[in-house]
Amino acid sequence: DGDGKADQAVYRDGTWYQNRSVGGFNVAFFGLPGDKPVPAGYIP
């Protein structure tokens, strides 16, 4: 969300659940059941 703060996220079966510091709770469908997320600091 671009505010410089870390946000909480959980991935379950192709769905991301995000608790963002700005804008509240968000659900995003991305990926497929069985996909494995790779944690890292993805900052452009």
Residue pairs with C-beta under 8 A, 6 or more apart in sequence:
1 7
1 20
1 21
1 22
1 23
2 22
3 21
3 22
5 21
5 22
6 21
7 18
7 19
7 20
7 21
8 18
8 19
9 16
9 17
9 18
9 19
10 16
10 17
11 17
11 31
11 35
11 37
13 33
13 34
14 29
14 30
14 31
14 32
14 33
14 35
15 27
15 28
15 29
15 30
15 31
16 26
16 27
16 28
16 29
16 30
16 31
17 25
17 26
17 27
18 25
18 26
18 27
18 28
19 25
20 26
31 37
